[in-house]
Amino acid sequence: MSNATSQEHTIRPEGGPEKSADGLFSPLKIKSITLKNRIAISPMCQYHSVDGFAEDWHLVHLGSRAVGGAGLVVMEASGVEARGRISPDDLGIYKDEHIEKLKQITTFISSFGAVAGIQIAHAGRKASTRNPWKGGNRHEKEYLTSENGGWEIVGPSPLPFSESSTVPKELTIEEIHAIQDSFAAAAKRAYAAGFKWLEVHAAHGYLLHSFYSPLSNKRTDKYGGSLENRMRNTLETVEKVRAAWPEELPLTVRISASDWAEGGWTPEDSVILARALKERGVDLIDCSSGFIRAGDRYPLAPGWQVPLARKVRSEAGIATGAVGLLTEAEQAHAVIQNGDADLVFIARESIRDPYWPYHAARALGSTVVEDARKVLPKNYSYAI
Ligand SMILES: Cc1cc2nc3c(=O)[nH]c(=O)nc-3n(C[C@H](O)[C@H](O)[C@H](O)COP(=O)(O)O)c2cc1C
């Protein structure tokens, strides 16, 4: 298996991150794919599906952000099986019938020069909750039962996410393997739907994170206990996905690079995990953090998770994505120029402004982007 990530600027496995002279609007080449700039639209659940199907809403939501100039547009967490959805309204990629509408969306995104990516996910013990705009909030959601549209939830151990959450059923080894196979099947569907960039969701307290975090995994078999055992499910899943996903296309993993909690997963653990993922052909680690337990508090500040991306990049020698409260053009440009990360993921700011890449180009000025209008499609750029 190859992990030959080739980029415009070199990743240095041993030395510290090196400076990139070009910054936010330089291309990034990974495997056979070249992103036209370093701006990725971060995956964001839309809670706008019935039985996992994409709708026109997704076409407009993602299509607008492709038109806005992002190099990469990543479709939201998409359940690899129906019970792996966070809510009944989540997107899914658990049956072949999902492919057709997804294909329309990837065709549109690609036609405007952006790369279409998708995040494949299993929500584990955080599944079967009410869509947050129908009740609860984004981080502490209301659990649904079989009486009001919910289903049985699963996890590494029978430990709930919060005191009021449903207790998950502990997965058997056979069931763990079956979910790994669902990830691989989802990867094949993603390829058939025209996606060129795949992200495995192993963050935010969902199934894979809940296996590697010692706070949620109390198993005594080969999937629990030591760091090696807790990482096993993520590594085996990625091996199966890598085998199902074309070798020449980028495979990435989103991790929670810290639990920010006593006795939890640490940034040092993330470096070990990132090295193991790199050996298995992963091309980039998208460094998010947190959300393994309800009630945990985080040191939120502009760019607060950037040091995690920097650490993983320099110590594991793998490309990284930085995410979280990246809102300003200069800030995002500096993340790339300083060698903190290879890509910036923009979430909420891209909701506020789908044209964030165009506005960033204008803000950075003509020494960075000669003609900001060219960030937009010709339909618009000629007219302004
Ligand atoms: C509405 C919404 C939905 C989200 N859905 C996902 C998701 O599907 N997968 C994921 O990994 N993160 C998800 N996130 C987290 C974002 O991708 C991002 O990591 C987080 O919002 C921090 O970035 P920001 O400060 O730019 O918003 C979501 C965030 C928002 C606001």
The ligand as a Gaussian input file, in Angstrom:
#p B3LYP/6-31G(d) Opt

LIG

0 1
 C      -24.333000      22.861000      11.131000
 C      -23.072000      22.099000      11.363000
 C      -23.005000      20.759000      10.992000
 C      -21.810000      20.042000      11.175000
 N      -21.727000      18.753000      10.718000
 C      -20.539000      18.116000      10.729000
 C      -20.362000      16.885000      10.062000
 O      -21.245000      16.381000       9.360000
 N      -19.161000      16.263000      10.177000
 C      -18.130000      16.830000      10.882000
 O      -17.054000      16.223000      10.972000
 N      -18.264000      18.018000      11.477000
 C      -19.414000      18.682000      11.390000
 N      -19.521000      19.929000      11.916000
 C      -18.329000      20.571000      12.474000
 C      -17.651000      21.442000      11.414000
 O      -17.241000      20.672000      10.287000
 C      -16.439000      22.174000      12.001000
 O      -15.493000      21.223000      12.416000
 C      -16.837000      23.053000      13.185000
 O      -18.030000      23.761000      12.940000
 C      -15.730000      24.074000      13.504000
 O      -15.449000      24.876000      12.381000
 P      -16.040000      26.399000      12.241000
 O      -15.546000      27.160000      13.453000
 O      -15.411000      26.900000      10.944000
 O      -17.514000      26.328000      12.209000
 C      -20.687000      20.666000      11.768000
 C      -20.787000      22.014000      12.147000
 C      -21.945000      22.729000      11.931000
 C      -21.970000      24.190000      12.283000

